[in-house]
């Protein structure tokens, strides 16, 4: 399969593939084979996290692929219990060891945990990691505008990305507009609303017009907004289908119709309420 995924520039000049493989809830036992299969299909962007407990297998799948490390954009994330400066540095070292690499392309704070008030301290550690060259870019995940404003006041680097929940049933317009205004790339997790949007008849009608599936149309809606997406699937045929989204374009009217599906319906936790340290 010849897969040409657009690259978009981050605010430090590093380019990121707009489509990747998400590995949330990918069991360690299947992670190695899944990553290898995705890379064989032409994927070059893999998103994992210490919280997912599959970093080792992700690294093994990359090694199995035979591709050079430089051909792959690799993201991992800081786990919740390690926001203190020294803990964050140590957690990053563990992630490198698990992944079997000496650098990552993108390192994120996974959740802000505002009730603990430590994410600025964690960001300071990420700035040091970035300065060392062991992360080509740094960013955040699940940050609200208020959290990003705090980083702007206490840090020296603007996050390159903010990975947040976005899908046609949860447009998350306030956060994505804030990101865009400040040159922060939006990465959309749960881009299909954990499959909730796939049965929507309005999405199906647009899909039929283009000879595509509702999933492909939903992903295309993300891409045309400039978002980075990484749908997760453990089936090779679905991995291929998810990547087959670069040969058609939604009209402005269709884009508006999909945005109008918004129900303000999260499939995950609100970032101000996520407080678990043991994940």
Protein Blocks (a to p, Z undefined) as FASTA:
>chain_A
ZZdddddddfkopacdfbdcdfehiafklmmmmmmmmmmnopabdcddfklopmmmmmmm
mmmnopafklpccdddddfklmbfklmmmmmmmmmmmnopabdfbdcdfblolmnopmmm
mmmmmmmmmmnopafbdcdehiafklmmmmmmmmmbdcfbdcddddfklnolmmmmmmmm
nopacddehklonomlmmpmklmmmmmmnopafklmmmmmmmmnopacddddfbfklmmm
mmmmmlbccdfklmmmmmmmpgoiafbdcfklmccfkZZ
